[in-house]
Amino acid sequence: MNEKPAFWFPVKAYGWGWGPPVRWQGWVVLGLYFVLIGAGIHAFAPQGDVVALIVSILAATVALVAIVVAKGERPVGWRWGKRR
């Protein structure tokens, strides 16, 4: 019985933070993030509206981090890999 964990984003083995998604929902969220970044670049870069581009990227990033915090494994500190 090899069940996937309930969280979408596991903590990294080394360092602090989260690694790549382990469930399809996490991959959808990550893909949507990149689509939003691309849409912001497409919408604001041709007009040269740098402030709007930065705001759109920050909004997408804040949303991504909020989802990862809500649906990810809780990091409990700096990790040095698996210890025996």
Backbone as CSV, one residue per row, in Angstrom:
resi,resn,N_x,N_y,N_z,CA_x,CA_y,CA_z,C_x,C_y,C_z
1,MET,0.850,-1.173,0.000,0.000,0.000,0.000,0.897,1.239,0.000
2,ASN,0.976,1.912,-1.135,1.841,3.076,-1.298,0.969,4.311,-1.520
3,GLU,0.409,4.866,-0.443,-0.472,6.019,-0.538,0.342,7.297,-0.607
4,LYS,-0.169,8.248,-1.414,0.473,9.553,-1.461,0.068,10.345,-0.218
5,PRO,0.943,11.225,0.263,0.603,12.024,1.436,-0.547,12.991,1.124
6,ALA,-1.208,13.462,2.158,-2.343,14.357,1.994,-1.912,15.763,1.565
7,PHE,-0.704,16.161,1.906,-0.257,17.506,1.534,0.152,17.543,0.070
8,TRP,0.100,18.733,-0.507,0.418,18.898,-1.930,1.904,19.185,-2.149
9,PHE,2.543,19.845,-1.188,3.942,20.253,-1.320,4.737,19.749,-0.118
10,PRO,5.707,18.844,-0.313,6.508,18.352,0.814,7.627,19.336,1.151
11,VAL,8.145,19.223,2.370,9.307,20.045,2.715,10.529,19.505,1.975
12,LYS,11.514,20.366,1.767,12.743,19.955,1.095,13.590,19.103,2.035
13,ALA,14.407,18.243,1.460,15.297,17.416,2.272,16.443,18.237,2.851
14,TYR,16.883,19.238,2.125,17.982,20.093,2.568,17.525,21.541,2.514
15,GLY,17.785,22.286,3.571,17.408,23.689,3.599,16.049,23.886,4.246
16,TRP,15.426,25.035,3.938,14.124,25.364,4.491,13.183,25.653,3.349
17,GLY,11.962,25.209,3.452,10.966,25.497,2.429,10.381,24.220,1.855
18,TRP,9.773,24.361,0.692,9.049,23.258,0.080,9.685,22.843,-1.229
19,GLY,9.490,21.589,-1.569,9.977,21.046,-2.822,8.868,21.011,-3.862
20,PRO,9.096,20.292,-4.952,8.078,20.185,-6.003,6.827,19.470,-5.488
21,PRO,5.695,19.715,-6.118,4.441,19.076,-5.676,4.511,17.556,-5.750
22,VAL,3.704,16.905,-4.903,3.619,15.446,-4.913,2.227,14.966,-5.306
23,ARG,1.291,15.868,-5.475,-0.063,15.520,-5.893,-0.446,16.356,-7.108
24,TRP,-1.419,15.877,-7.862,-1.799,16.573,-9.091,-2.325,17.978,-8.810
25,GLN,-2.962,18.178,-7.652,-3.485,19.501,-7.322,-2.354,20.525,-7.196
26,GLY,-1.250,20.094,-6.627,-0.094,20.979,-6.512,0.476,21.337,-7.865
27,TRP,0.500,20.352,-8.779,0.994,20.635,-10.133,0.075,21.605,-10.865
28,VAL,-1.227,21.500,-10.626,-2.176,22.445,-11.245,-1.919,23.855,-10.713
29,VAL,-1.729,23.975,-9.413,-1.456,25.281,-8.812,-0.163,25.861,-9.376
30,LEU,0.879,25.062,-9.465,2.156,25.536,-9.999,2.027,25.929,-11.471
31,GLY,1.311,25.126,-12.247,1.079,25.458,-13.652,0.295,26.746,-13.811
32,LEU,-0.728,26.932,-12.982,-1.523,28.161,-13.030,-0.669,29.373,-12.680
33,TYR,0.245,29.201,-11.742,1.162,30.288,-11.378,1.971,30.729,-12.595
34,PHE,2.525,29.762,-13.321,3.322,30.113,-14.507,2.461,30.722,-15.609
35,VAL,1.232,30.258,-15.744,0.313,30.858,-16.720,0.031,32.313,-16.349
36,LEU,-0.189,32.579,-15.059,-0.439,33.954,-14.621,0.778,34.850,-14.839
37,ILE,1.963,34.326,-14.598,3.180,35.105,-14.848,3.298,35.417,-16.343
38,GLY,3.069,34.413,-17.174,3.115,34.628,-18.626,2.062,35.610,-19.095
39,ALA,0.859,35.533,-18.530,-0.206,36.468,-18.907,0.157,37.892,-18.506
40,GLY,0.772,38.037,-17.335,1.201,39.363,-16.908,2.268,39.936,-17.823
41,ILE,3.211,39.106,-18.221,4.263,39.553,-19.142,3.649,39.935,-20.483
42,HIS,2.739,39.109,-20.952,2.094,39.379,-22.250,1.251,40.656,-22.199
43,ALA,0.566,40.882,-21.091,-0.336,42.023,-20.991,0.386,43.342,-20.738
44,PHE,1.444,43.319,-19.938,2.047,44.578,-19.505,3.392,44.899,-20.133
45,ALA,4.148,43.914,-20.566,5.478,44.196,-21.113,5.428,44.964,-22.436
46,PRO,4.519,44.650,-23.382,4.522,45.406,-24.645,4.256,46.896,-24.454
47,GLN,3.461,47.257,-23.442,3.177,48.666,-23.200,4.264,49.321,-22.355
48,GLY,5.151,48.518,-21.795,6.224,49.065,-20.969,5.751,49.485,-19.589
49,ASP,4.620,48.969,-19.129,4.095,49.302,-17.812,4.758,48.404,-16.766
50,VAL,5.938,48.793,-16.349,6.747,47.976,-15.448,6.092,47.830,-14.080
51,VAL,5.478,48.873,-13.585,4.846,48.817,-12.260,3.704,47.803,-12.270
52,ALA,2.875,47.832,-13.288,1.763,46.871,-13.377,2.296,45.443,-13.511
53,LEU,3.368,45.264,-14.249,3.976,43.937,-14.393,4.480,43.428,-13.050
54,ILE,5.178,44.267,-12.309,5.698,43.869,-10.999,4.559,43.563,-10.040
55,VAL,3.510,44.379,-10.055,2.357,44.141,-9.174,1.683,42.815,-9.522
56,SER,1.545,42.518,-10.817,0.897,41.260,-11.210,1.746,40.052,-10.802
57,ILE,3.055,40.155,-10.941,3.943,39.062,-10.530,3.906,38.893,-9.007
58,LEU,3.923,39.990,-8.275,3.848,39.903,-6.805,2.524,39.308,-6.357
59,ALA,1.419,39.687,-6.996,0.106,39.143,-6.622,0.061,37.636,-6.867
60,ALA,0.575,37.188,-8.007,0.595,35.751,-8.310,1.489,35.010,-7.324
61,THR,2.619,35.600,-6.964,3.553,34.962,-6.036,2.971,34.878,-4.629
62,VAL,2.319,35.940,-4.184,1.682,35.921,-2.861,0.598,34.846,-2.821
63,ALA,-0.189,34.738,-3.888,-1.226,33.705,-3.949,-0.602,32.308,-3.908
64,LEU,0.488,32.104,-4.657,1.163,30.805,-4.655,1.686,30.458,-3.262
65,VAL,2.341,31.386,-2.619,2.897,31.129,-1.287,1.769,30.840,-0.294
66,ALA,0.663,31.555,-0.392,-0.464,31.307,0.513,-1.012,29.897,0.330
67,ILE,-1.117,29.443,-0.909,-1.612,28.091,-1.171,-0.617,27.051,-0.673
68,VAL,0.672,27.289,-0.910,1.690,26.331,-0.464,1.707,26.236,1.061
69,VAL,1.569,27.349,1.745,1.533,27.324,3.211,0.298,26.568,3.694
70,ALA,-0.844,26.788,3.030,-2.087,26.140,3.450,-2.102,24.650,3.134
71,LYS,-1.538,24.254,1.991,-1.640,22.872,1.531,-0.330,22.095,1.597
72,GLY,0.721,22.731,2.076,2.015,22.062,2.135,2.314,21.495,3.511
73,GLU,3.310,20.621,3.530,3.801,20.060,4.785,4.429,21.195,5.601
74,ARG,4.273,21.156,6.894,4.782,22.230,7.744,6.292,22.096,7.933
75,PRO,7.066,23.097,7.455,8.511,23.052,7.710,8.774,23.408,9.174
76,VAL,9.634,22.636,9.810,9.895,22.849,11.235,11.303,23.368,11.494
77,GLY,11.981,23.774,10.491,13.325,24.299,10.662,14.221,23.860,9.520
78,TRP,15.446,24.258,9.602,16.422,23.910,8.581,16.644,22.412,8.578
79,ARG,16.663,21.802,7.397,16.845,20.351,7.301,18.184,20.043,6.660
80,TRP,18.809,19.006,7.163,20.140,18.589,6.678,20.081,17.236,6.002
81,GLY,18.923,16.858,5.503,18.774,15.553,4.866,18.273,14.533,5.866
82,LYS,18.232,13.295,5.438,17.740,12.245,6.328,18.843,11.856,7.310
83,ARG,18.479,11.884,8.583,19.432,11.483,9.617,19.070,10.086,10.101
84,ARG,20.077,9.306,10.401,19.819,7.939,10.883,19.774,7.899,12.374
